[in-house]
């Protein structure tokens, strides 16, 4: 009996070891699958990043042409044209270089990237403004309006796009399709065109909303590339002069902090706006959808969240239903029961008869 017991115990131990070995093998395989440092080409990556920074001659004209194409696409609501403009625009280089230079302590690259980025932005906005000032056909298309109200999804898109771009750039044999895909997904060009449109038609709301979206995209692309380069342990720039090295390190750290603080604030605001909109949808489902033509009222409701100051829900019955004063008062009371809607205003557009 004792020998059988020992045999059974030994058999259980073997099974346990096999399971443990299989689990370790799976973890090892997963680690190899997700390991990116092995394919990193440090020298070629930095060379390619530096090569994409300069902005003069042909690059400037390519940018101007892409701005015109994007403006026409936004004006005519042609998504394919806007995508084409985003593929042409050479805006991604300085943004990526900013994140990389902060990560490796390269002050020279940071200066070049920042200077060229500012010139690109000013030229883009000026070109778009001139286009919309003198182009005879102007309309507020959905493509234009879509760039005036960023939310938390834009933050995640920009961050993931920036990470994908940095990883693709650091790999031996750059993945061109990833670079093109990031240029489309993160959309640096359309917000600049929308800023120009807002300036041209004297609508600061459009200009500020588009500027906010552009800031989100540029900041989080740079921030994601900064993290990827740090994760891959790119060699830091070393200066012969120890004082110069310390000054440079402090300056770069200060710039990195300046980039990360607005990024954190932007993310926090976007998160608050997302929470507000989710709770508005709950309110619409709980109360508005139960009214006559409630499904229409809920789907057509306009939600305004402007810099956390204007919180408004606008319902427009369009004469389909008359909402009596008692119901309006009840709805105004109900909205205060939601934690994130206490400061929100419920506006019901009066019908013509009222």
Secondary structure, DSSP 8 states (H G I E B T S, - for coil): -HHHHHHHHHHHHHHHHHHHHHHHHHHHHHHHHH--GGGB-HHHHHHHHHHTT---THHHHHHHHHHHHHHHHHHHT-HHHHHHHHHH---HHHHHHHHHHHHHT-HHHHHHHHHHHHHHHHHHHHHHHHHHHH-S-----HHHHTTS---HHHHHHHHHHHHHHHHHHHBSS--HHHHHHHHHHH-HHHHHHHHHHHHHTT-HHHHHHHHHHHHHHHHHHHHHHHHHHHHTT------SSHHHHHHHHHHHHHHHHHHHHHHHHHHHHHHHHHHHHHHHHHHHHHTGGGSTTHHHHHHH-EEEEETTTEEEEEEE-TTS----HHHHHHHHHHHTTSGGGTT-EEEEE--TT-
